[in-house]
Amino acid sequence: MMGRTHALTGVLAGLLVGRLIGLDTLPELGPFTATVAGYALVPDLDHPSSAATRMLGPVTGLLSRALRAASAWLYQHTKGPKDEPGGTHRHLTHTFVFATVLGGICAVSTACWGPWAVVGWLAFGLLLAVDRLGTLTLVAFGVGAAAWLPATLNSPQPAGDALLCALDQSTGWLGLAVAAGCAAHCLGDALTESGCPFLWPFLRLRGETWYEIRPPRWLRFHTGKRIEQWLVFPAVALGCAAAVPGLMPQAVSLFTEIAQAGGGGLR
């Protein structure tokens, strides 16, 4: 998948997972969803020309080189007799193990170092999401800020203390958001022709340790081609709209009123 499609699948995953963990309002879902969208781009740090790799220049470039080297080393030491040559792109960072470990590192670091670690993880995810989705991500964070600001102004606490409290509350879901974003990326890539070894090392088939899961051939598509641009991306966008709390019922009600008004005019 291309970067913007990955980011949008992250939005959909954030909306769905957020509701499952009890984030039922837009001010709660907005920051969580934007964070998931950003980390849905992280697995492609194993590609030298991906959006995530290019985002912060030499910083993310160095991180990409380290991840590619680690992936190649792990692949060479674990591949089966039928695994193909390679081992960098769509290997280590495209697994359930990576998503879980990165989410765990996030959870532990934010629990140990508090608001400063939270800011770092949030900022990195936000930068990634804004790079691919632009103002949509800022709107999502803005919704949360718009709800937080009035409460802060009316709070007896100083604004700084209230902000630290809000950041501290984010530690409850930040690790999950990171893991969910990485997992959403992998599941998206699993729909493409190349597939994705998401279940490494648990799934080993036909002599392949890094077995790429993928759907039947007629459901696969090529990355960046017309199917992704004109079918997959719009379908995910529609799914996002359907997952926003209250949006679809309001839209249906609005269209019904418009249709009724039009019908009345025709009579």
Helices and strands as residue ranges (DSSP letters): H 3-20, H 26-39, G 42-46, H 51-55, H 58-78, G 92-94, H 96-113, H 115-133, H 135-153, H 159-189, G 217-219, H 226-227, I 228-232, H 233-243, H 247-266
